[in-house]
Amino acid sequence: MVLTLGQEAFNILCSPKHLALVHVRKAAKKDPSYWLAGAPYHHPGGFVVVGAAHPAFVARTGFALLPKLQRQIEQAKQVLDHGAPTILDVTYNYNPSDKEVYDYVDYMLSQPAGGCDIETPYKTEEEDEVNIQETTRVSLIGLAATPRDCIGVNPDQFHILTRLFHPADARKPHRLWCYGAQTEYHFLSKLYEGNPGVQWADAMLAFHLLWPDEISKDLGTAMAMYTRWGYHKNLEHRDPIWYNTLDTIGCLEAGERAYAEMAEYPVNMQELFWSLNDCVPEVLQWQHVGAPYDQEASDLAEYKLSLALTKYQEFWNARFPCVNYASSKQLIQLFDSLGFKAPMKKRVKKNKKTGETINYKSASVDEGVLESFAEKGSAIAKLIILMRQMGKTEDFLNLSQKGRYRCRAKIHGQAGGRIQTIDHNAQTIPEEMLVNPAIEGSGVFPRTQIIPEHEDDCIVVADFSQIEFWLYAWYTRCQKLLDVKDKGEYLYGDFYEAIWNEPFFKPNLPRYKGNRDDVITPPWKLLVAKSWPLGFIYGRGVPGVEGLPISPQRAKQIRDDFHKAYPEIGQFHNKIMFDATRNGFLQTPFGRMRRFANPTAQRNQLLAFPGQSTACDILIQKVILGAGRSIAHLFGPRSRLYFTVHDSGIFNIHGGRKDPKLGLQALQYISNTMSSPIEKLDGFIIPNEAKIGPSWGEAMSVDKWKKLNGINDPVTEAAIRNV
C-alpha cells in the first residue's frame, strides 16, 4: 500500500487522464484525486494507493481540512491491516429468477438494514440538473442485504418487491439506505402506490450531518471516508450493473457506519437524522406538485417590466454610449469622473494552483455603494440600481412550469442546515420590483402570483418573529432580551435605546411598535437599530457608514455600547470559542454539528452557527413536520404547506376564502403549533406573526381580514383562540 500526500504525488502514481473518466461531475474531472482522497485505488501495477491531503496544504488553509486528513490516515490504516476489497469480492446476481428475488427479499426482511439503488436511463449532466421528468422509468432496482452481496431486479420482477415495500408482517429492515433518497422515494412511491412501507434512510444526509462543510457530497467521497471500497466508474464503458453494485453496497456500508458515528457525539444526532428523513415526502411535493401560479398576471408584469427596462436602457445608451452599466470597472471610472470615489473593500480569492487563500482590496460599486451614492444625490446611481433590479425579470417572473410554481428542495444542501431550494429559489422571490419609483403603485409584485389551489381557498403566511435574536437570548440567558420577548415589546425599540442612549417610545405607554415617538426617532437611526445588531451578535466588525451622518469612530462606539447593554452576548462568544477550540466542533441542542478546525479564522461562522442552525431545525419541526403534516387532516384535503421561505411557511387553506372564519381558525392552529414549547430548548417559546389573504403577496393582518370579511362576533373569536 502507498499513502500519497497531496494531489501531485497521487497524480504521479495514478494517471489523471484515466481517473478523469471515473466520475461525471466537472470538479472530479478536473481533480479526480479530490473525490478519491481516502479511497483505496487498485493500481494496475499490483499495489493499492490511498490518497490524502498534504499536511502543508492543510496548514495553509487554516487546518479546516484537518478532520478529513485524520479520516484519510485512518482509512489507510484499515487498508494496511485488513486489505482493500474489490468489486470482485461481492456476490452480485444480475439476472435472478423470480424465486431468487423472492428468497432474497425474505433474506432482507431478516436483516437490520439494507441498501437500495435504482437505475434510470442515462442523462447528461445538464439533464440531471433539471426536475425529474414524469416520463422517466426505472430500469433496474438494486438491493443489498449485506455489504458483500447484491441483487439486481428487472422491471418484469418489480411486483415481487411489494413484500419488501409493503410487508405483510412486522418484519422489515430497520433502515433501507439510499444515497440521495429523494429520487428513490419518488420513483418507488409511484411504483408501489404511495409511501413505501419501509424506513427510508438517506446516506447522503448522514454524510452531510457529519461533514456539513464538505464540498463534494457524492457517494464516492462518502465511501472514501466510511468504507474500504474503491469507487471507480469508467464513463467510457457505461455498465449499469457495475454502477448499481457499487452504489447499492456503498450506500449501505457508508450509511451504517456514518449512522453509528452519530451516536458518538455529546448530543446524539440520530433523532435529528430521522426528522430530516421524514421531510423527504414533504419537500418532494414542492417539486412535483408545486403551487398554482397566475401565469396571466406574470406575463403582464413581465411585459410591463421589459418595456420599462428597454426605455431606461435606451436613455442610458444615449447618455453614456461607451459605458456598460453591468461592468464594475467602467462604473468605477464613471463615478470617479463625477466626483464619487468608490470605496476599497476587502476581497478573498483562491489560488487555483496552490489552493491558498489570498486577501486583497479593490474598489467596489456593489449595491451598498450604489445606495450610498444615491443617498448623496446621484441620480445615475439610482438609475443603475433600478435597471439592475429590473434586469432580474426572468429570474422572478418566469417561475411557472405548466402553470405551477415548482422548486427543488435539498435537505443536505447548506452547511448551516437550511433546506435549500433551487430551480426556482423561493428564498429570492422579492415582494416588489420597481418600475418607476416616481409613480406610486408602478411596481410589480411577484409574490402575488403564488395563488390558492382553488378560488374558495386562501393563503396563510406564518413567520417566526426575530427568531435568531430570541435564540441568542436563550443561548446567552440575556435577561434583558428575554424580558422583551415575554412582554411582547418591540425588540428594535429596545436596540434603539441601547445604541443611541435616547428614548424610542412615547412616555407612559407600553413599549409596543405602534407607540414609537416619531418626533425624536429619525428614520436613519431606526435603520441602524434594525440592521446592525444581528451583525453584533454574530461577532462581525464595525459596519460601513457610507451614506450615514456618523464617523467610523462613532460606529465603533455604537458597537461597544451595544455589547455593554447586553454583556451576556460577549460572555457567550467567549464560551463557544473556547468549546470549539477544545473540541473542534459545536453542536446545537437538536444535535446539529459543525466542525471548526480553526475557530479564530472561522469566528464569524462559529458565532452565527448556534442561532442560524437552531432556527433551521425549529422550522423543520414546527412548520414542515408540525403544521404542514396535520393541516390537511384538520382543515380539508387541499390544505397543505406550499414551501418554506427563510423562517416562514406558506400554506394553502381549503375553503378559507369561501369561509373566512375557517381561514382564521387554520391560521390560529398554525400559529399555535409554531409557538408551542420547544422541548429541546427547555420549553422555550418563539413568537410568530401570521397573515392571511387571497395570495402570498396579498397576505394581510388578522384585523384587516376580519374587517374585510365582517368578522366581529365574540363567539367566533373565542372559538378561533381555542383551536
C-alpha positions in Angstrom: 0.0 0.0 0.0 1.1 3.5 -0.8 -0.2 6.6 1.1 0.2 9.7 -1.1 0.3 13.1 0.4 -1.2 15.8 -1.9 -2.5 15.9 -5.4 0.8 15.9 -7.2 2.0 12.7 -5.5 -1.3 11.0 -6.3 -1.2 12.0 -10.0 2.3 10.8 -10.4 1.3 7.3 -9.4 -2.2 7.3 -10.9 -2.9 8.5 -14.4 -5.1 11.7 -14.2 -6.3 11.0 -17.8 -7.7 7.7 -16.8 -9.1 8.8 -13.5 -10.9 11.7 -15.1 -13.2 9.2 -16.7 -14.4 7.7 -13.4 -16.8 10.4 -12.3 -19.3 12.6 -14.1 -19.0 15.8 -12.2 -16.9 18.6 -13.6 -14.9 19.1 -10.4 -13.9 15.5 -10.3 -12.8 15.5 -13.9 -10.5 18.4 -13.2 -9.2 16.9 -10.0 -10.0 13.2 -9.6 -7.7 12.9 -6.6 -10.1 15.2 -4.7 -13.0 12.8 -4.5 -10.8 9.8 -4.4 -8.9 11.0 -1.4 -9.1 8.3 1.3 -10.5 5.6 -1.1 -8.3 2.7 -2.0 -7.3 2.7 -5.7 -6.2 -0.6 -7.1 -3.2 0.4 -9.3 -2.6 -1.7 -12.4 0.9 -2.3 -11.0 -0.5 -4.6 -8.4 -0.5 -2.3 -5.3 -3.1 -0.1 -3.6 -2.9 3.7 -3.5 -4.7 5.7 -0.8 -4.8 9.4 -1.4 -4.7 12.1 1.4 -4.3 15.8 1.6 -0.8 17.2 2.0 -0.2 18.4 5.6 1.3 21.6 4.4 -1.8 22.4 2.4 -3.9 21.6 5.5 -1.8 24.0 7.5 -2.0 26.8 4.8 -5.8 26.6 4.7 -6.2 27.2 8.5 -6.5 23.5 9.4 -10.1 23.4 8.2 -9.3 20.1 6.4 -7.6 18.5 9.4 -10.5 16.2 10.4 -10.6 15.0 6.8 -6.9 14.3 6.8 -7.2 12.3 10.0 -10.0 10.3 8.5 -7.9 9.6 5.4 -5.0 8.3 7.5 -7.4 6.1 9.4 -8.6 4.6 6.1 -5.0 3.9 5.1 -4.5 2.0 8.4 -7.7 -0.1 7.7 -6.4 -1.0 4.3 -3.0 -1.9 5.7 -4.5 -4.1 8.4 -7.3 -5.7 6.5 -6.6 -5.2 2.8 -8.7 -3.4 0.2 -11.7 -5.3 -1.2 -12.7 -5.0 -4.8 -15.9 -5.3 -6.6 -15.0 -8.9 -7.5 -15.4 -9.8 -3.8 -19.2 -9.0 -4.0 -21.7 -11.7 -4.9 -23.9 -9.9 -7.4 -26.8 -11.7 -9.0 -27.6 -9.5 -12.0 -30.0 -11.9 -13.7 -32.0 -13.6 -10.9 -35.0 -15.9 -11.3 -38.3 -14.9 -9.7 -37.7 -17.4 -6.9 -34.2 -16.0 -6.3 -35.7 -12.5 -6.0 -38.4 -13.8 -3.7 -35.9 -15.6 -1.5 -33.6 -12.5 -1.4 -36.5 -10.3 -0.2 -37.1 -12.8 2.5 -33.4 -12.6 3.4 -33.5 -8.8 3.5 -36.6 -8.8 5.8 -34.5 -10.6 8.4 -31.7 -8.1 8.3 -31.4 -4.9 10.5 -30.6 -2.8 7.4 -30.3 -2.9 3.7 -29.2 -0.9 0.7 -31.2 0.2 -2.3 -30.3 1.9 -5.6 -32.4 2.4 -8.7 -31.2 2.9 -12.3 -32.9 5.1 -14.8 -31.9 5.8 -18.4 -28.7 7.7 -18.6 -29.0 11.5 -18.5 -26.4 14.2 -19.4 -25.1 16.4 -16.6 -27.4 19.2 -17.9 -30.5 17.0 -17.9 -29.7 15.7 -14.5 -29.8 19.2 -13.0 -33.4 19.8 -14.0 -36.5 18.4 -12.4 -37.1 14.6 -12.8 -39.3 14.0 -15.8 -42.5 12.2 -15.1 -41.9 10.1 -18.2 -38.7 8.6 -16.7 -38.9 4.9 -16.0 -37.0 2.7 -13.6 -34.9 0.1 -15.5 -33.2 -1.7 -12.5 -33.6 -1.9 -8.7 -30.5 -3.0 -6.8 -30.9 -4.4 -3.3 -28.2 -5.4 -0.8 -28.9 -7.3 2.4 -25.2 -7.0 3.4 -22.2 -5.1 2.0 -21.0 -8.4 0.5 -23.9 -9.4 -1.6 -26.3 -7.7 -4.0 -29.2 -8.5 -6.4 -30.4 -6.7 -9.5 -34.2 -6.8 -10.0 -35.5 -6.2 -13.5 -38.8 -4.4 -14.4 -40.8 -7.6 -15.0 -39.9 -8.7 -11.4 -40.8 -5.4 -9.7 -44.1 -6.9 -8.4 -42.2 -9.3 -6.2 -40.7 -6.4 -4.2 -44.2 -5.4 -2.9 -43.4 -7.7 0.0 -40.4 -5.5 0.9 -42.0 -2.1 0.5 -45.4 -3.2 1.9 -44.5 -6.2 4.1 -47.5 -8.2 5.3 -45.9 -8.8 8.7 -43.8 -6.7 11.0 -40.5 -7.9 9.5 -38.7 -5.3 7.5 -35.3 -3.7 7.6 -35.0 -1.1 10.3 -33.2 1.1 7.7 -33.2 0.9 3.9 -30.2 3.0 2.8 -30.3 5.1 -0.4 -28.0 7.8 -1.5 -30.0 11.0 -2.1 -33.2 9.2 -1.1 -35.5 11.8 -2.7 -35.0 10.2 -6.1 -35.6 6.6 -4.8 -38.6 7.7 -2.7 -40.2 9.5 -5.7 -39.9 6.6 -8.1 -40.6 3.8 -5.7 -43.7 5.6 -4.3 -45.0 5.8 -7.9 -44.2 2.1 -8.5 -45.8 0.9 -5.2 -48.7 3.3 -5.0 -47.9 5.6 -2.1 -45.5 5.8 0.7 -43.4 2.6 0.7 -43.7 0.7 3.9 -40.0 0.8 4.9 -38.0 3.3 6.9 -36.0 5.2 4.3 -32.5 6.3 5.4 -30.6 8.8 3.3 -26.8 8.0 3.4 -26.1 11.4 1.8 -27.9 13.1 4.6 -26.0 11.1 7.2 -22.7 12.1 5.5 -23.9 15.8 5.3 -24.7 15.9 9.1 -21.3 14.6 9.9 -19.4 16.6 7.3 -21.6 19.7 6.6 -18.7 21.7 5.1 -17.6 19.0 2.7 -17.8 20.5 -0.8 -18.3 17.2 -2.6 -21.2 15.1 -1.2 -21.3 12.4 -3.9 -21.2 8.7 -3.0 -17.5 8.4 -3.9 -16.5 10.9 -1.2 -18.7 9.2 1.4 -17.3 5.8 0.5 -13.8 7.1 0.7 -14.4 8.1 4.3 -16.6 5.3 5.6 -15.7 2.2 3.6 -12.6 0.3 2.2 -14.2 0.1 -1.3 -12.6 1.7 -4.3 -15.2 3.7 -6.2 -14.3 3.6 -9.9 -16.8 4.2 -12.7 -15.4 4.3 -16.2 -17.8 6.5 -18.1 -16.4 5.3 -21.4 -17.9 1.9 -20.7 -21.2 2.6 -19.0 -22.3 -0.6 -17.3 -25.4 -0.1 -15.2 -24.8 -3.4 -13.4 -21.4 -2.4 -12.3 -22.7 1.0 -11.2 -25.6 -0.5 -9.4 -23.4 -2.9 -7.5 -21.1 -0.1 -6.3 -24.0 2.3 -5.4 -26.1 -0.3 -3.6 -23.4 -1.8 -1.4 -21.7 1.5 -1.0 -24.7 3.4 0.4 -25.4 0.5 2.8 -22.0 0.3 4.3 -21.3 4.1 4.3 -24.7 4.8 5.7 -24.5 2.2 8.5 -21.0 3.4 9.6 -22.0 7.1 9.5 -25.2 6.3 11.4 -23.2 4.6 14.2 -20.8 7.5 14.4 -23.7 9.9 15.0 -24.3 8.3 18.4 -20.7 9.1 19.5 -21.2 12.8 19.8 -22.2 14.6 23.0 -25.7 15.2 21.6 -26.8 12.1 19.7 -27.5 13.1 16.1 -29.7 10.1 15.2 -33.0 11.8 16.2 -32.2 14.8 14.0 -31.3 12.4 11.2 -34.7 10.8 11.3 -36.5 14.1 11.5 -34.8 15.3 8.3 -35.5 11.9 6.6 -39.2 12.5 7.4 -39.1 15.7 5.4 -38.5 13.9 2.2 -42.1 13.3 1.2 -43.0 16.9 2.1 -40.3 18.6 0.1 -40.9 16.3 -2.9 -44.4 17.9 -3.1 -42.7 21.3 -3.5 -41.0 19.9 -6.6 -43.7 17.6 -8.2 -46.9 19.2 -7.0 -45.8 22.8 -6.6 -48.2 25.7 -6.1 -50.7 27.3 -8.5 -49.3 30.2 -10.4 -51.1 33.1 -12.0 -49.5 32.9 -15.5 -51.6 35.7 -17.0 -50.6 38.2 -14.3 -47.0 37.1 -14.6 -47.0 37.7 -18.4 -48.5 41.1 -17.9 -45.9 42.0 -15.2 -43.0 40.7 -17.3 -44.2 42.8 -20.3 -44.5 45.9 -18.1 -41.0 45.5 -16.7 -39.4 44.6 -20.0 -41.0 47.7 -21.7 -39.8 50.0 -18.9 -36.3 48.4 -18.9 -35.9 48.9 -22.6 -36.7 52.6 -22.3 -34.2 53.1 -19.4 -31.5 51.2 -21.4 -32.2 53.5 -24.4 -31.8 56.5 -22.2 -28.6 55.2 -20.7 -27.1 54.3 -24.1 -27.9 57.8 -25.4 -26.3 59.5 -22.3 -23.3 57.1 -21.8 -22.7 55.2 -25.1 -19.3 53.9 -24.0 -20.2 52.7 -20.5 -21.7 49.3 -19.8 -23.7 49.6 -16.6 -23.1 45.9 -15.9 -19.3 46.5 -15.8 -17.9 47.4 -12.4 -14.6 48.6 -13.8 -16.3 51.1 -16.2 -18.7 52.3 -13.5 -15.8 53.0 -11.1 -14.3 55.2 -13.8 -17.6 56.9 -14.5 -18.3 57.7 -10.8 -14.8 58.8 -10.2 -15.2 61.4 -13.1 -18.4 62.6 -11.4 -16.7 63.1 -8.0 -18.0 59.9 -6.4 -15.0 57.9 -5.1 -15.6 54.2 -5.0 -14.5 52.8 -1.6 -11.9 50.0 -1.3 -13.3 46.7 0.1 -11.7 43.5 1.3 -11.7 40.6 -1.1 -10.8 37.0 -0.9 -9.8 34.6 -3.7 -8.1 31.3 -4.1 -5.0 30.4 -6.0 -6.2 27.7 -8.4 -2.8 26.0 -8.5 -1.9 26.0 -4.8 -5.4 26.4 -3.2 -4.0 29.2 -1.0 -6.4 31.9 0.2 -5.3 35.4 -0.9 -6.7 38.6 0.8 -6.6 41.8 -1.1 -8.5 45.1 -1.6 -10.2 46.6 -4.6 -12.7 49.4 -5.5 -16.3 48.4 -5.3 -19.6 49.6 -6.8 -21.8 46.9 -5.3 -25.4 47.5 -4.3 -24.5 49.0 -0.9 -22.1 51.5 -2.5 -24.6 52.5 -5.2 -27.2 53.1 -2.5 -24.8 55.4 -0.6 -24.1 57.3 -3.8 -27.9 57.6 -4.4 -28.4 58.9 -0.9 -25.8 61.5 -1.6 -27.8 62.7 -4.6 -26.5 60.7 -7.5 -29.4 60.2 -10.0 -27.1 57.9 -12.1 -26.7 55.5 -9.1 -30.5 55.4 -8.6 -30.9 54.6 -12.3 -28.3 51.7 -12.2 -30.0 50.2 -9.1 -33.4 50.4 -10.8 -32.1 48.8 -14.1 -30.3 46.0 -12.2 -33.4 45.2 -10.2 -35.5 45.1 -13.4 -32.9 43.0 -15.1 -33.9 40.2 -12.8 -37.2 39.9 -14.6 -36.7 36.4 -16.0 -35.4 35.1 -12.6 -38.5 36.2 -10.7 -41.4 36.2 -13.2 -40.7 33.1 -15.3 -41.4 30.8 -12.4 -44.1 28.7 -13.9 -43.8 25.1 -15.2 -47.1 24.1 -16.8 -49.0 26.8 -14.8 -47.5 25.9 -11.5 -44.5 27.1 -9.4 -42.1 24.3 -8.6 -38.8 24.3 -6.7 -36.4 21.5 -5.9 -35.5 21.3 -2.3 -32.3 19.8 -0.9 -32.3 18.6 2.7 -28.5 18.3 2.6 -27.6 21.5 0.7 -26.2 24.1 3.1 -23.7 23.7 5.9 -25.8 25.6 8.4 -28.8 23.3 7.9 -31.3 25.4 6.0 -33.3 23.5 3.4 -32.1 24.8 0.1 -34.5 25.5 -2.8 -33.2 25.6 -6.4 -34.9 25.8 -9.8 -36.6 28.2 -8.7 -35.3 29.5 -5.5 -38.3 30.6 -3.4 -36.0 32.4 -0.9 -35.1 35.1 -3.5 -38.6 35.9 -4.8 -39.0 39.6 -3.9 -42.1 41.3 -2.5 -41.9 44.1 -5.1 -39.9 45.1 -8.1 -39.9 48.7 -9.1 -40.7 50.1 -12.5 -40.7 53.8 -11.8 -40.1 55.0 -8.2 -41.6 58.3 -9.1 -45.0 56.8 -9.7 -46.7 55.2 -6.7 -48.0 51.7 -7.5 -46.0 51.3 -10.7 -44.1 48.2 -9.4 -44.9 44.5 -9.9 -45.3 42.1 -7.1 -44.0 38.6 -7.9 -45.3 37.0 -4.7 -48.9 37.9 -5.6 -48.6 35.3 -8.4 -48.5 32.4 -6.0 -52.2 31.8 -5.6 -54.5 29.3 -3.8 -55.3 25.9 -5.2 -59.0 26.8 -5.7 -60.9 30.1 -5.8 -62.6 29.1 -2.5 -59.2 28.7 -0.7 -56.9 31.3 0.9 -53.2 31.6 1.7 -51.8 31.8 5.3 -48.2 33.1 5.8 -46.7 32.3 9.2 -43.3 33.7 10.1 -41.2 33.3 13.2 -40.5 36.8 14.5 -36.8 37.7 15.0 -36.1 34.0 15.7 -32.3 34.4 15.6 -32.4 37.2 18.2 -34.7 35.1 20.5 -32.5 32.0 20.1 -29.4 34.1 21.1 -31.4 35.3 24.1 -32.0 31.7 25.1 -28.4 30.6 24.5 -26.9 33.6 26.3 -29.5 33.7 29.1 -29.7 37.5 28.5 -32.5 38.6 30.9 -33.0 41.9 29.2 -33.8 40.3 25.9 -35.9 37.6 27.5 -38.0 40.2 29.2 -38.6 42.0 25.9 -39.8 38.7 24.4 -42.0 37.7 27.3 -43.7 41.2 27.5 -44.2 41.3 23.7 -42.3 44.6 23.4 -40.8 46.0 20.2 -37.3 44.5 20.1 -35.8 47.1 17.7 -37.0 49.9 20.0 -35.0 48.3 22.8 -32.0 48.1 20.5 -32.5 51.8 19.5 -32.3 52.9 23.1 -29.2 50.7 23.8 -27.4 52.1 20.7 -28.4 55.8 20.8 -29.0 56.2 24.5 -32.2 58.1 23.9 -35.9 57.2 24.3 -37.7 55.5 21.5 -41.2 55.0 22.9 -43.7 57.6 24.0 -43.7 58.1 27.7 -46.2 56.3 29.9 -47.3 53.9 27.1 -46.5 50.2 26.6 -43.3 49.6 24.7 -45.0 48.4 21.5 -44.2 49.2 17.9 -47.1 51.5 17.4 -46.1 53.7 20.4 -43.0 55.0 18.7 -42.2 58.7 19.3 -41.9 59.8 15.6 -40.7 63.2 16.6 -37.5 62.1 18.2 -36.6 59.0 16.2 -35.1 59.8 12.8 -35.7 57.0 10.2 -31.9 56.5 9.6 -31.3 55.9 13.4 -34.1 53.3 13.4 -32.5 51.7 10.3 -29.2 51.3 12.2 -31.0 49.8 15.2 -32.7 47.3 12.9 -29.7 46.3 10.6 -26.6 46.4 12.9 -27.5 44.3 16.0 -27.6 41.0 14.1 -24.0 41.6 13.0 -23.0 42.5 16.5 -24.4 39.2 18.0 -22.6 37.3 15.2 -19.3 39.0 16.1 -18.9 41.0 12.9 -16.7 44.1 12.8 -17.8 47.7 12.6 -20.3 48.2 9.8 -19.7 50.6 6.9 -21.1 54.1 7.4 -21.4 55.2 3.8 -24.4 57.5 3.4 -24.9 57.8 7.2 -24.1 61.0 9.2 -21.7 59.2 11.6 -18.0 58.6 11.6 -16.2 55.2 11.7 -15.2 56.1 15.3 -18.8 56.7 16.2 -19.8 53.3 14.6 -17.2 51.6 16.8 -18.6 53.3 19.9 -22.1 52.1 18.9 -20.9 48.5 18.7 -19.2 48.8 22.1 -22.3 50.4 23.7 -24.4 47.6 22.3 -22.2 45.0 24.0 -22.2 47.0 27.3 -26.1 46.9 27.2 -26.1 43.1 26.6 -22.9 41.8 28.3 -24.2 38.2 28.2 -23.6 38.1 24.4 -19.9 38.7 24.7 -19.6 36.1 27.5 -21.4 33.6 25.3 -19.0 34.4 22.4 -16.0 33.6 24.7 -17.7 30.3 25.8 -18.4 28.9 22.4 -15.0 30.0 21.1 -13.4 28.0 24.0 -15.7 25.0 23.3 -14.9 25.0 19.6 -11.1 25.3 20.2 -11.2 22.4 22.7 -13.5 20.1 20.8 -13.0 21.1 17.1 -16.8 21.3 16.7 -20.1 22.8 18.1 -23.5 21.2 18.5 -27.0 22.6 18.9 -29.5 21.0 21.4 -31.0 19.3 18.3 -27.7 17.6 17.6 -26.8 19.7 14.5 -23.0 19.7 14.3 -20.4 21.8 12.5 -16.6 21.4 12.6 -14.3 24.3 13.4 -10.8 23.2 12.9 -9.5 26.8 13.2 -12.0 28.8 15.4 -10.1 32.0 15.1 -10.2 32.1 11.3 -13.8 30.8 11.3 -15.0 33.1 14.1 -17.9 34.7 12.2 -19.3 31.3 11.0 -18.8 29.9 14.5 -20.7 32.7 16.3 -23.6 32.5 13.8 -23.9 28.7 14.0 -26.0 28.4 17.2 -28.7 30.8 16.2 -28.9 30.1 12.5 -28.8 26.3 12.7 -31.2 26.0 15.6 -33.6 28.2 13.7 -33.5 25.8 10.7 -34.3 22.8 12.9 -37.1 24.6 14.7 -38.6 25.5 11.3 -38.4 21.8 10.3 -40.0 20.5 13.5 -42.8 23.2 13.8 -43.7 24.1 10.2 -42.8 21.1 7.9 -43.3 18.2 10.3 -45.8 20.0 12.6 -48.4 22.2 11.0 -47.5 21.0 7.5 -48.2 17.3 8.3 -51.5 17.8 10.2 -53.3 20.7 8.5 -54.9 18.6 5.7 -56.5 16.2 8.2 -57.9 19.1 10.2 -58.9 21.6 7.5 -59.6 19.7 4.3 -57.6 17.8 1.7 -56.4 20.9 -0.2 -54.9 22.4 2.9 -51.1 21.9 2.8 -47.7 23.6 3.1 -46.6 25.0 -0.3 -43.0 25.6 0.8 -40.9 27.4 3.3 -39.1 30.8 2.8 -36.4 31.8 5.3 -38.2 31.5 8.7 -41.8 31.3 7.4 -44.2 28.8 5.9 -46.6 29.4 3.0 -49.9 27.4 3.5 -53.0 26.8 1.3 -56.2 26.6 3.3 -59.1 24.5 1.9 -62.2 26.7 1.7 -60.6 29.5 3.7 -61.8 32.3 1.3 -65.3 30.9 1.0 -65.5 30.7 4.8 -63.2 33.4 6.2 -63.8 32.2 9.8 -62.4 28.8 8.8 -59.3 30.5 7.3 -58.8 32.3 10.6 -59.1 29.0 12.5 -56.5 27.5 10.3 -54.2 30.5 10.9 -54.6 30.2 14.6 -53.9 26.5 14.5 -50.7 27.1 12.5 -49.7 30.0 14.8 -50.3 27.9 18.0 -48.3 24.9 16.6 -45.3 27.2 15.8 -45.5 28.9 19.2 -45.7 25.6 21.2 -42.9 25.0 23.7 -39.7 23.6 22.2 -38.7 20.5 24.2 -35.1 20.6 23.1 -34.8 24.2 24.4 -36.3 23.5 27.9 -39.8 24.6 26.8 -38.7 27.9 25.2 -41.3 29.6 23.0 -40.6 31.5 19.8 -43.3 34.1 18.9 -44.6 34.2 15.4 -46.6 36.5 13.1 -49.3 35.1 10.9 -51.1 36.8 7.9 -53.9 35.7 5.7 -55.0 36.7 2.2 -56.0 35.8 -1.4 -52.3 35.2 -2.5 -48.9 35.1 -0.9 -48.1 38.7 -1.7 -51.5 39.9 -0.6 -51.5 38.3 2.9 -52.8 40.8 5.5 -53.1 41.1 9.2 -55.8 39.3 11.1 -57.5 42.6 11.9 -57.7 43.6 8.3 -59.0 40.2 7.3 -61.8 40.4 9.9 -62.7 43.9 8.8 -62.7 42.9 5.1 -65.0 39.9 5.8 -67.1 41.5 8.6 -66.0 39.1 11.3 -66.5 40.7 14.7 -68.6 38.4 16.9 -67.1 37.4 20.2 -68.2 33.7 19.8 -66.2 33.3 16.7 -63.1 34.9 18.1 -63.3 32.7 21.2 -63.6 29.6 19.0 -60.6 30.7 17.0 -58.5 31.3 20.1 -59.3 27.8 21.4 -58.2 26.0 18.2 
